[in-house]
Amino acid sequence: MSGCGDDDALPGGLPAVCYPLHEAVVMSDEYDDLVTSFMTEVEAAAAQDPEEGEAVFLAGLGELDAEGEVLIDEIVGLYDDAIAVAPSNLPADLTKLKEGVLAGWVMLADALNEAESVPGFYAQLNYYFDDPDYTDVAYEAAAAVFRVDEYTIPECGFQLSIGQQQE
């Protein structure tokens, strides 16, 4: 199965929907790396000194918010591009995926903007994880990604459900 890494370009001749979906996977992985890197840096600083962890967290919020918003805008645009060229059996599920991306971003952005501390950030995230409005969208997106995989695995050579693939 083909990968979705940056230097793992798709071959020509695939259905048009494969290309924006491939880029959406790559961009989603970049977004995940951005958030994971930020939180790892915060947790490493906090392990040395809780006050330093708080300082790193608060100092990095704006940058994470700005970079995350750019990536999410690009991912949403790629889903829109995919929806525009998708076979008739995919647009509804691709829309659910796009809605899931947007809901996840709203959740994270709100938690970042509301947080005054690392524990406050996690408390805000837990609030969303318990909110049926968010969890319903997340569950629908999770189910949709597997249905889209049923198309992308044989037609595009990759799957959306697990991000970057290794050969």
C-alpha angles and dihedrals in degrees: 000000000000120000131236099221122134094258093042101091120185118248120247122260098052123127110283093245091065095070101058090040091053090051090047089056092049092048092045089054090050089051092049090049091050093053094041092049091050094049092044090053091049093048092047091052092045091052088060096040127352092215091053089051089054091048093050090047095050094042093052100045097091094048093047091048093049096044092043093052092052092051093046091050089053093047092049090049090051091052089050089051090049093048090052093058101028124122112257094263095060113051096080092052093042088053089053089051091050090049089050091052091049093046091049091050093048089050093050095041092050091048090049093047095045097043121102093173142015092260089049090052092052091045090054091049090050089052089058093044087058094045111101091207089063098035093051091055091045093051092047091050091048092052091045094053091061091050090050089049088060086065103034098048096061098027103037104021097237140073130228097208098078104027119219114031129207120218 
